Every structure is written in C-alpha cells, then in structure tokens.
Amino acid sequence: MTSPTPRRPEGATGALDPRDHHDDVPGADLPGPDDSSFFGQPRMLANLFSVELWERFSFYGMQGIVLLYMYFATTEGGLGIDRATAAGSVGAYGGTVYLFAILGGWVADRLLGSERTMFTSGVLIMAGHVALALVPGVPGLAAGLVLIAVGSGGLKATITDLVGSLYGRRDPRRDAGFSIFYLGINIGGLTGPLLTGLVQQTWGFRLGFGLAALGMAFGLTQYGLARRRLPGRAHHVPNPLPRAQYGRWIGLAAAAVALAAAAVLTGVLHAGNLADVVVLVTVLAAVALFALLLTSPRVDDDERSRVRSFIPMFIGSAAFWALFQQQFTVITIYSDTRLDRDLGDWTMPISWVQSFNPFFIILLAPVFAVLWTRLGDRQPATPTKFGLGIVLMGSAFLIFLPMVGVSSVPVLWAALILLVATLGELLVSPVGLSLSTKLAPRAYPALMVALFYLSVALGTALSGSLAGYYAERTEAVYFGVLGAVTIVIGGALLVLSPWIRRTMRGVR
C-alpha cells in the first residue's frame, strides 16, 4: 500500500538514515529511555504516528475517489473527462509524488530542516484537498493535485527522519517505534478509502474530498500543539545552502516553473500525454543518475559493480509498480464497471476495493517479519525475493482471466487478486530501499536511494500510460499480456540472481 520513505538527496551532509543520527547535532542524545509515555516509546511518537495516519487517510481517501470524480459524468457529480485520459493523469500524478519527494528532501537538507519542511508539506496537502472540495471544475482538480503531489513528496522525505530523531543512536526501542509508526501508515491507508468512499457515495465527491481535508487538518492541529517538544536535531538544517547561492537556485526554480507553464499554454503538455511525459522525465533522470554513479572517479571498482547489479532490479521494480499501482487506475475502473458490489439493497462503494491491500499488509507483514527472522541466513537473497515478488504480481493479473466474459464479477475475486499482489509487495517494497542503501557508494549514499524511488515513480507513471489501453472488450489481452510479460521479467531476475549476487560484491 505504501512505499518506504526516501532518504537524503545528493549534497546532504546530515543523517542519511533514521538510525544514524550524528551525536554532535544539538539534542542528538535526547530523548532518552526515561521518555516512555507512549507504549514505552517517546510521547512525540504518538503525534508523528497521528500525522502519518491522517496524512495516509487523506491521501488514499482522495486517491480512492479522484479517478471516479474525473471520468464520472457531470450529471453524477464528476467532470466528464475521457476515461483513458483520466487514468493517465492519475498515474502521472502518482509518479510526480515520488519525484517531488527528492525535491522535498533537498529543501529539508539545504533550507528548512526536516521539521519545518514536514509541517509546511502537511499544510500544502490540506490546501490541496480543500481545493478539490471547494474549487469547481478542472482548475480545482489541477490545483488540488499539484498541491497534494508537492506536499506528499515533502512529507515522505521528512517524517521518517523525524521519527528517527526521537531516539538516541543506541536506544533499543528504535525498531519497535518504527513498527508502531508503520502501523499508523496502514491504518490510514485502510480507513481512508472506506470512509471517503462511503461519504462520496452518500453525499457526493465534494464532501468526500472535504473529509480528506478534515483528516489532514486534525493531524496537523494535534501535531502543531506539540511540535515544540521535538528534540533539537529535528529542527537542524544539515547542509545549509549558502545565501550567496539563493539567487541561482531561485532562478533555476523560476525557469522550471516557466518552462512547465509554457508547455501547458502551448499545448505541448496536456492531460492526454501527461503520464508519458512523466515516464520520459523519470527515464532520463534514472539514466543520468546511473551514468553519474558508474563514471564518477569517487566510486571504486567494488562500488561500481554494485551499481551495475542494481540495473536489472531497477527494471524489475519499475515493472512491479507499473502493475501494482493500477489499483488506482484500471482496478478502480474495473471495480466500477465489472464488480458485483451489491449486498442486498446496499451497494459497496467503489473505493472500498482499495482497502483490501492495506488490510492484507496489516495481516501479513508480521508473518513475513517472523519468517525472515527465523530463516536468518537461510532466507532468499534480495534478487530472489525481487524475482518472486514480480512473478506474483504478474500472476495476480492472470487471475483476472477466468472472469473475462463474466457479466458481474464477485468482489471476493478482486480480493484474491489483491491478496496475491500484496504477497508480491511484501517481497519487493520492504527490501528495495534497504537494498539500495546497502549497494550505495560511500560518496553517493542518497543517489542510490533516489534511484529506487525513480523506479517507483517510473512504474507509477507507467500504470497511467498503460491504463489507456484497457477496455472491457479487450481485457483478456490486456491482463494476459501484462501479466505474462511481468512474469517473464520476474523469471529473468530469478535466472540472473546468481550473477546479480556476485556483482553485488559481498552484499546479500
């Protein structure tokens, strides 16, 4: 349901991992074990837990209904946008969230620090939901999605760092604290689509978006009342941008905004090609980062080999997310047009199907954690986990095929599909970021993490581009081809696993 949170972009000299705070940062040794008022954890964890819960509630609640809002007819409260165009826009929006996460990390490291960046990002998210709820038509949609994408990217880049700031380097409670925090992510992801979908079906889209805004407002309010209790290092700017460079960076930002505006005004960039443009930008960024890491004189031979080992896993990760993120595009359309959601006289809201995934995550994540712990060194290597997860994702799409031609597909069939997809997610998502940190060259620890997130951005944008080819009359070809191609990619990773492990030079 959710992806791990990005770490620092290049140029940062501060903490790159929540578990690696520098002791010379003000407040780095606090809070200590005596602060244990929240289930044995620092009390500020409760506030950050609540912020992330409500942010995920609002984000996935909005995500559950925004595609429907775009393509539903105006007589049904929607905007009447072409369905393929709407699906592509949602995919492009999802991809830009991960691109903005890199920008958010840079702002935190160079300008504002994690705490102020996170709070400002939360305000932007709330403003985006308010725009969706109150501003009519396409202007409200565009303003809302841009604000939420920028805000969600900034929050992703910082809130995990704030959780890490609650613990001293040797505090044994750290892992348990992050487990509690991760629970909040999935509680929000589970309840958001349930409640906003119910409100949307009963009272309309505007109140559904309004509920998402209220959730974010509640999280920010309770956090704002207690934010001063964060330790000093939460407010620290690790690598401040020299004031002499402000003008150059402001100029670059203004030029980027002007270029995007010109592309929109001249028709070069429009809703119909937005997903494809995001795919292209992401591919170019990934190629540039790989080229930098493979040619830099600051990278030694072992590190260069590890970077090469990540190339097939980058491709596999993008293929995985291209299918998995279709729960917000094609599977939403499928839930609307193909599922039997009637339970007696009551019809289940379309967005409720999106709550299956976080429910399965909450149920199964502890099982996988226990499994890997018990297997220890006998557990599969990361390339093998990746390959198996991608094969499972492709298999989930093949499970659609027995229902081709069935006029009304049972909801439990969709639950089965998402169960298999979730099993794949647990083999890919939790280990992907960990792997990128282990493979990272010492001189560029953040760029490898950025590459992992670019694979997520690429897959998410591709989910929007691919959705344009979905139609009920061709769904056998659509699901069959995508499922088979993805299984082949996963199988190739399994075949390449011994080579990848050798190329990883000692990293498992």
C-alpha positions as CSV (number, residue, x, y, z in Angstrom):
1,M,0.0,0.0,0.0
2,T,2.7,2.4,0.9
3,S,6.2,2.7,-0.1
4,P,9.2,3.4,2.2
5,T,10.2,7.0,2.8
6,P,13.0,8.5,0.8
7,R,16.3,9.5,2.4
8,R,18.6,12.4,1.7
9,P,19.3,13.7,-1.8
10,E,22.8,14.3,-3.0
11,G,24.6,17.2,-1.4
12,A,23.4,16.5,2.1
13,T,25.9,16.0,4.8
14,G,23.5,15.2,7.6
15,A,21.8,12.0,8.6
16,L,21.0,9.6,5.7
17,D,19.2,7.1,7.8
18,P,16.9,7.5,10.8
19,R,19.2,5.0,12.6
20,D,22.3,7.1,12.0
21,H,21.9,10.5,13.6
22,H,25.1,12.3,14.4
23,D,25.7,12.8,18.1
24,D,27.1,16.3,17.6
25,V,23.8,17.7,16.3
26,P,22.0,19.7,19.1
27,G,19.8,17.4,21.1
28,A,21.1,14.2,19.4
29,D,21.3,12.4,22.7
30,L,17.7,13.1,23.7
31,P,15.0,12.0,24.4
32,G,16.3,9.1,26.4
33,P,14.7,5.9,27.7
34,D,13.1,7.9,30.5
35,D,10.7,9.4,27.9
36,S,8.4,6.4,27.6
37,S,4.9,7.7,27.9
38,F,3.5,6.2,24.6
39,F,3.5,2.4,24.9
40,G,7.1,2.6,26.2
41,Q,8.1,5.0,23.4
42,P,8.7,8.7,23.3
43,R,5.5,10.6,23.6
44,M,6.1,12.6,20.4
45,L,5.9,9.3,18.5
46,A,2.1,9.5,19.2
47,N,2.0,12.8,17.4
48,L,4.0,11.7,14.4
49,F,2.0,8.5,14.3
50,S,-1.2,10.5,14.2
51,V,0.2,12.9,11.5
52,E,1.2,10.0,9.3
53,L,-2.1,8.1,9.9
54,W,-4.2,11.2,8.9
55,E,-1.9,12.0,6.0
56,R,-2.3,8.5,4.6
57,F,-6.1,8.6,5.4
58,S,-6.4,11.8,3.4
59,F,-4.0,10.7,0.6
60,Y,-5.6,7.3,0.0
61,G,-9.1,8.5,0.7
62,M,-8.7,11.1,-2.1
63,Q,-6.9,8.6,-4.3
64,G,-9.8,6.3,-3.9
65,I,-12.3,8.7,-5.5
66,V,-10.4,11.2,-7.6
67,L,-10.3,9.0,-10.8
68,L,-14.1,8.5,-10.4
69,Y,-14.5,12.2,-10.0
70,M,-12.6,12.8,-13.2
71,Y,-14.5,10.4,-15.5
72,F,-18.0,10.3,-14.0
73,A,-20.5,12.3,-16.0
74,T,-21.3,15.8,-14.8
75,T,-24.8,14.6,-14.0
76,E,-23.2,12.3,-11.5
77,G,-21.1,15.0,-9.9
78,G,-18.0,14.3,-12.0
79,L,-16.1,16.3,-14.6
80,G,-16.9,14.0,-17.6
81,I,-13.2,13.6,-18.6
82,D,-12.4,10.8,-21.1
83,R,-11.7,7.7,-19.0
84,A,-8.3,6.9,-20.6
85,T,-7.1,10.5,-20.1
86,A,-8.3,10.5,-16.5
87,A,-6.5,7.2,-15.7
88,G,-3.3,8.6,-17.4
89,S,-3.5,11.7,-15.3
90,V,-3.9,9.8,-12.1
91,G,-0.8,7.7,-13.0
92,A,1.2,10.8,-13.8
93,Y,0.2,12.4,-10.5
94,G,1.3,9.3,-8.6
95,G,4.7,9.4,-10.4
96,T,5.3,13.1,-9.6
97,V,4.7,12.4,-5.9
98,Y,7.9,10.4,-5.8
99,L,9.8,12.9,-8.0
100,F,8.8,15.7,-5.6
101,A,10.0,13.5,-2.7
102,I,13.5,14.1,-3.9
103,L,12.9,17.8,-4.0
104,G,11.4,17.7,-0.5
105,G,14.5,16.0,0.8
106,W,16.7,18.7,-0.8
107,V,14.6,21.5,0.8
108,A,14.8,19.8,4.2
109,D,18.6,19.4,4.0
110,R,19.5,22.7,2.5
111,L,16.8,25.2,3.5
112,L,14.3,24.4,6.2
113,G,15.2,21.3,8.1
114,S,13.0,18.2,8.4
115,E,10.5,19.6,10.9
116,R,9.6,22.8,9.1
117,T,9.5,21.0,5.8
118,M,7.2,18.3,7.1
119,F,4.8,20.8,8.7
120,T,4.7,23.0,5.6
121,S,4.2,20.0,3.4
122,G,1.2,18.9,5.5
123,V,-0.3,22.4,5.1
124,L,0.1,22.1,1.3
125,I,-1.7,18.7,1.4
126,M,-4.6,20.1,3.3
127,A,-4.8,23.0,0.9
128,G,-4.9,20.6,-2.0
129,H,-7.8,18.7,-0.5
130,V,-9.6,22.0,0.2
131,A,-9.1,23.0,-3.5
132,L,-10.6,19.7,-4.6
133,A,-13.6,20.2,-2.3
134,L,-14.3,23.9,-2.9
135,V,-13.0,24.9,-6.3
136,P,-15.2,23.7,-9.1
137,G,-14.1,22.1,-12.4
138,V,-10.7,21.4,-13.8
139,P,-9.0,24.4,-12.1
140,G,-9.8,22.9,-8.7
141,L,-8.7,19.5,-9.8
142,A,-5.4,20.8,-11.2
143,A,-4.6,23.0,-8.2
144,G,-5.6,20.2,-5.8
145,L,-3.4,17.5,-7.4
146,V,-0.4,19.8,-7.7
147,L,-0.6,20.9,-4.1
148,I,-1.0,17.3,-2.8
149,A,1.8,16.0,-5.0
150,V,4.3,18.6,-3.8
151,G,3.1,18.3,-0.2
152,S,3.1,14.5,-0.2
153,G,6.6,14.4,-1.7
154,G,7.9,16.8,1.0
155,L,6.2,14.8,3.8
156,K,7.5,11.5,2.5
157,A,11.1,12.9,2.5
158,T,11.0,14.1,6.1
159,I,8.6,12.4,8.5
160,T,10.6,9.2,8.9
161,D,13.7,11.3,9.7
162,L,11.6,13.0,12.5
163,V,10.7,9.6,13.9
164,G,14.4,8.7,14.0
165,S,15.2,12.0,15.8
166,L,13.2,10.8,18.8
167,Y,15.8,8.2,19.6
168,G,19.4,8.3,20.6
169,R,21.8,6.3,18.4
170,R,21.9,3.4,20.8
171,D,18.2,3.5,22.0
172,P,17.0,-0.2,21.8
173,R,13.4,1.0,21.3
174,R,14.0,2.3,17.8
175,D,12.9,-0.7,15.8
176,A,9.7,-1.1,17.9
177,G,9.0,2.6,17.4
178,F,9.2,2.3,13.6
179,S,7.0,-0.7,13.7
180,I,4.3,1.3,15.6
181,F,4.8,4.1,13.1
182,Y,4.4,1.8,10.1
183,L,1.1,0.5,11.7
184,G,-0.2,4.1,11.5
185,I,0.6,4.3,7.8
186,N,-1.5,1.2,7.0
187,I,-4.4,2.1,9.4
188,G,-4.7,5.4,7.5
189,G,-4.4,3.6,4.2
190,L,-7.1,1.2,5.2
191,T,-9.7,3.6,6.7
192,G,-9.3,6.5,4.1
193,P,-10.9,4.8,1.1
194,L,-13.6,3.2,3.4
195,L,-14.8,6.5,4.8
196,T,-14.3,8.9,1.9
197,G,-15.8,6.3,-0.4
198,L,-18.9,6.0,1.8
199,V,-19.2,9.8,2.1
200,Q,-18.8,10.2,-1.7
201,Q,-21.4,7.6,-2.5
202,T,-23.9,9.0,0.0
203,W,-23.3,12.8,-0.3
204,G,-21.1,13.4,-3.3
205,F,-17.5,14.0,-4.3
206,R,-17.1,17.4,-2.7
207,L,-17.8,16.1,0.8
208,G,-15.6,13.1,0.2
209,F,-12.7,15.4,-0.6
210,G,-13.7,17.6,2.3
211,L,-13.5,14.7,4.7
212,A,-9.9,14.1,3.5
213,A,-9.1,17.7,4.2
214,L,-10.6,17.5,7.7
215,G,-8.5,14.4,8.4
216,M,-5.3,16.2,7.4
217,A,-6.3,19.3,9.4
218,F,-6.9,17.2,12.5
219,G,-3.5,15.5,12.2
220,L,-1.7,18.9,11.7
221,T,-3.6,20.5,14.6
222,Q,-2.6,17.9,17.2
223,Y,0.9,17.9,15.9
224,G,1.2,21.7,15.9
225,L,0.2,21.9,19.6
226,A,3.1,19.6,20.5
227,R,5.8,20.2,17.8
228,R,8.0,22.2,20.2
229,R,8.6,19.0,22.1
230,L,10.7,17.5,19.3
231,P,14.4,17.2,20.1
232,G,16.7,19.9,18.8
233,R,18.1,17.9,15.9
234,A,14.6,17.7,14.3
235,H,15.0,21.4,13.6
236,H,18.6,21.1,12.4
237,V,19.5,22.0,8.8
238,P,22.2,19.5,7.9
239,N,23.8,21.3,5.0
240,P,22.6,24.9,4.8
241,L,22.5,26.5,1.3
242,P,24.9,29.5,1.3
243,R,23.0,32.7,0.9
244,A,25.2,33.6,-2.0
245,Q,23.6,30.7,-3.9
246,Y,20.0,31.6,-3.2
247,G,19.7,33.7,-6.4
248,R,20.9,30.9,-8.6
249,W,18.5,28.4,-7.2
250,I,15.6,30.8,-7.2
251,G,16.4,31.4,-10.9
252,L,16.5,27.7,-11.7
253,A,13.2,27.2,-9.9
254,A,11.6,30.1,-11.7
255,A,12.9,28.8,-15.1
256,A,11.5,25.3,-14.4
257,V,8.1,26.7,-13.5
258,A,8.1,29.0,-16.6
259,L,9.1,26.1,-18.8
260,A,6.2,23.9,-17.4
261,A,3.8,26.8,-17.8
262,A,4.9,27.4,-21.4
263,A,4.5,23.7,-22.2
264,V,0.9,23.8,-20.9
265,L,0.0,27.1,-22.6
266,T,1.3,26.0,-26.0
267,G,-0.4,22.6,-25.8
268,V,2.9,20.6,-25.7
269,L,1.9,19.3,-22.3
270,H,-1.7,18.3,-21.8
271,A,-3.7,15.8,-19.9
272,G,-3.6,13.3,-22.7
273,N,0.2,13.0,-22.7
274,L,1.0,13.9,-19.1
275,A,1.7,10.3,-18.0
276,D,4.0,9.7,-21.0
277,V,5.9,12.9,-20.2
278,V,6.4,11.9,-16.6
279,V,7.7,8.5,-17.8
280,L,10.2,10.2,-20.1
281,V,11.4,12.6,-17.5
282,T,11.8,9.7,-15.0
283,V,13.7,7.6,-17.5
284,L,16.1,10.5,-18.4
285,A,16.7,11.2,-14.7
286,A,17.4,7.5,-14.0
287,V,19.8,7.2,-16.9
288,A,21.6,10.4,-15.7
289,L,22.0,9.1,-12.2
290,F,23.2,5.6,-13.3
291,A,25.7,7.3,-15.6
292,L,27.0,9.5,-12.8
293,L,27.4,6.6,-10.4
294,L,29.1,4.4,-13.0
295,T,31.6,7.1,-14.2
296,S,32.4,9.1,-11.1
297,P,36.1,8.9,-10.0
298,R,34.8,8.9,-6.4
299,V,33.3,5.4,-6.9
300,D,35.7,2.5,-6.6
301,D,35.5,-0.8,-8.6
302,D,33.5,-2.8,-6.0
303,E,31.0,0.1,-5.6
304,R,30.7,0.4,-9.4
305,S,30.0,-3.3,-9.6
306,R,27.2,-3.0,-7.0
307,V,25.7,-0.1,-9.0
308,R,25.6,-2.4,-12.1
309,S,23.9,-5.1,-10.1
310,F,21.1,-2.7,-9.4
311,I,20.2,-2.1,-13.1
312,P,18.1,-5.3,-13.6
313,M,16.5,-4.8,-10.2
314,F,15.6,-1.2,-11.2
315,I,13.9,-2.6,-14.3
316,G,12.1,-5.3,-12.3
317,S,11.0,-2.8,-9.7
318,A,9.5,-0.5,-12.3
319,A,7.7,-3.4,-13.9
320,F,6.3,-4.4,-10.5
321,W,5.0,-0.9,-9.7
322,A,3.6,-0.5,-13.2
323,L,1.1,-3.2,-12.4
324,F,0.7,-2.8,-8.6
325,Q,-0.2,0.9,-8.9
326,Q,-3.0,0.1,-11.3
327,Q,-5.2,-0.4,-8.2
328,F,-5.7,3.4,-8.6
329,T,-6.3,3.3,-12.3
330,V,-7.5,0.1,-14.0
331,I,-8.7,-1.7,-10.9
332,T,-10.7,1.4,-9.9
333,I,-12.4,1.3,-13.3
334,Y,-12.8,-2.5,-13.1
335,S,-14.4,-2.1,-9.6
336,D,-16.8,0.5,-11.1
337,T,-17.8,-1.4,-14.2
338,R,-17.2,-5.1,-13.6
339,L,-17.6,-6.0,-10.0
340,D,-20.9,-7.1,-8.3
341,R,-20.8,-4.8,-5.3
342,D,-24.4,-5.2,-4.3
343,L,-25.0,-6.7,-0.8
344,G,-28.8,-6.9,-0.6
345,D,-30.2,-3.5,-1.0
346,W,-26.9,-1.8,-0.3
347,T,-24.1,-1.2,-2.8
348,M,-20.5,-1.2,-1.6
349,P,-18.6,2.0,-2.5
350,I,-16.2,1.5,-5.4
351,S,-13.2,2.8,-3.4
352,W,-13.6,0.1,-0.7
353,V,-11.8,-2.3,-3.0
354,Q,-8.6,-0.3,-2.4
355,S,-8.8,-1.1,1.3
356,F,-8.1,-4.8,0.6
357,N,-4.4,-4.2,0.2
358,P,-3.7,-2.3,3.5
359,F,-5.8,-4.9,5.3
360,F,-3.7,-7.7,3.9
361,I,-0.5,-5.7,4.7
362,I,-1.5,-5.3,8.4
363,L,-2.4,-9.0,8.5
364,L,0.7,-10.4,6.7
365,A,3.6,-8.1,7.4
366,P,4.2,-9.5,10.9
367,V,4.1,-13.0,9.4
368,F,6.8,-12.1,6.9
369,A,8.9,-10.4,9.6
370,V,8.8,-13.6,11.7
371,L,9.6,-15.7,8.7
372,W,12.7,-13.7,7.7
373,T,13.8,-13.7,11.3
374,R,13.5,-17.4,11.8
375,L,15.2,-18.2,8.4
376,G,18.1,-15.8,9.2
377,D,20.9,-16.5,6.8
378,R,18.8,-19.2,5.1
379,Q,16.3,-16.7,3.7
380,P,16.4,-15.9,0.0
381,A,18.8,-13.3,-1.3
382,T,17.3,-10.0,-2.3
383,P,17.4,-10.6,-6.1
384,T,15.5,-13.8,-5.5
385,K,12.9,-12.0,-3.4
386,F,12.5,-9.4,-6.1
387,G,12.1,-12.0,-8.8
388,L,9.5,-13.9,-6.8
389,G,7.6,-10.7,-5.9
390,I,7.4,-9.7,-9.6
391,V,6.3,-13.2,-10.6
392,L,3.5,-12.9,-8.0
393,M,2.5,-9.5,-9.3
394,G,2.2,-10.8,-12.9
395,S,0.3,-13.8,-11.6
396,A,-2.2,-11.5,-9.9
397,F,-3.0,-10.1,-13.4
398,L,-3.5,-13.5,-14.8
399,I,-6.1,-14.2,-12.1
400,F,-8.4,-11.7,-13.9
401,L,-8.6,-14.0,-16.9
402,P,-11.1,-16.6,-15.6
403,M,-13.6,-13.7,-15.1
404,V,-13.3,-12.5,-18.7
405,G,-16.9,-12.5,-20.1
406,V,-18.5,-12.8,-16.7
407,S,-21.0,-10.0,-16.5
408,S,-20.8,-9.4,-12.8
409,V,-17.5,-10.4,-11.1
410,P,-17.7,-11.3,-7.3
411,V,-15.9,-8.8,-5.0
412,L,-14.1,-11.6,-3.4
413,W,-12.4,-12.3,-6.7
414,A,-10.9,-8.8,-6.6
415,A,-9.8,-9.5,-3.0
416,L,-8.0,-12.7,-4.2
417,I,-6.2,-10.7,-6.9
418,L,-5.1,-8.0,-4.4
419,L,-4.0,-10.7,-1.9
420,V,-1.6,-12.1,-4.5
421,A,-0.4,-8.6,-5.4
422,T,0.2,-7.9,-1.7
423,L,2.3,-11.0,-1.3
424,G,4.4,-9.7,-4.1
425,E,4.6,-6.3,-2.5
426,L,5.9,-7.8,0.7
427,L,8.8,-9.4,-1.3
428,V,9.7,-6.2,-3.2
429,S,8.8,-3.0,-1.4
430,P,10.2,-3.5,2.1
431,V,13.5,-4.8,0.8
432,G,14.0,-2.4,-2.1
433,L,15.0,0.6,-0.1
434,S,17.1,-1.5,2.3
435,L,19.0,-2.9,-0.7
436,S,19.6,0.5,-2.3
437,T,21.2,1.7,1.0
438,K,23.5,-1.4,1.1
439,L,24.6,-1.1,-2.5
440,A,25.1,2.7,-2.4
441,P,28.7,4.0,-3.0
442,R,30.1,5.8,0.1
443,A,30.3,9.1,-1.8
444,Y,26.7,9.0,-3.1
445,P,24.6,7.3,-0.4
446,A,21.4,9.2,-1.3
447,L,21.6,8.9,-5.1
448,M,21.1,5.1,-5.0
449,V,18.1,5.6,-2.8
450,A,16.9,8.2,-5.3
451,L,17.2,5.6,-8.0
452,F,15.0,3.2,-6.1
453,Y,12.3,5.9,-5.8
454,L,12.7,6.7,-9.5
455,S,11.8,3.1,-10.2
456,V,8.6,3.6,-8.2
457,A,7.9,6.9,-10.0
458,L,8.5,5.2,-13.4
459,G,6.2,2.3,-12.6
460,T,3.5,4.6,-11.2
461,A,3.6,6.8,-14.3
462,L,3.5,3.7,-16.5
463,S,0.4,2.5,-14.7
464,G,-1.3,5.6,-16.0
465,S,0.0,5.2,-19.5
466,L,-0.9,1.5,-19.7
467,A,-4.4,2.2,-18.4
468,G,-5.2,4.0,-21.6
469,Y,-5.2,0.6,-23.4
470,Y,-7.6,-1.0,-21.0
471,A,-11.2,-1.7,-22.2
472,E,-13.6,-4.4,-21.2
473,R,-13.8,-5.8,-24.7
474,T,-10.0,-6.3,-24.8
475,E,-9.4,-7.1,-21.1
476,A,-8.3,-10.7,-21.9
477,V,-5.4,-9.4,-24.0
478,Y,-4.7,-6.5,-21.6
479,F,-4.4,-8.6,-18.4
480,G,-2.9,-11.6,-20.2
481,V,-0.1,-9.8,-22.0
482,L,0.8,-7.6,-19.0
483,G,0.7,-10.5,-16.6
484,A,2.8,-12.7,-18.9
485,V,5.4,-10.0,-19.6
486,T,5.8,-9.3,-15.9
487,I,6.2,-12.9,-15.1
488,V,8.9,-13.2,-17.7
489,I,10.7,-10.2,-16.2
490,G,10.5,-11.8,-12.7
491,G,11.7,-15.1,-14.1
492,A,14.7,-13.3,-15.8
493,L,15.6,-11.8,-12.4
494,L,15.5,-15.3,-10.9
495,V,17.8,-16.6,-13.6
496,L,20.1,-13.7,-13.2
497,S,20.1,-13.9,-9.4
498,P,23.5,-15.7,-9.2
499,W,25.1,-13.2,-11.4
500,I,23.5,-10.3,-9.5
501,R,24.7,-11.7,-6.2
502,R,28.3,-12.0,-7.5
503,T,28.1,-8.4,-8.9
504,M,26.8,-7.2,-5.5
505,R,30.3,-7.9,-4.2
506,G,29.5,-9.3,-0.7
507,V,26.1,-7.6,-0.2
508,R,23.3,-10.1,0.3
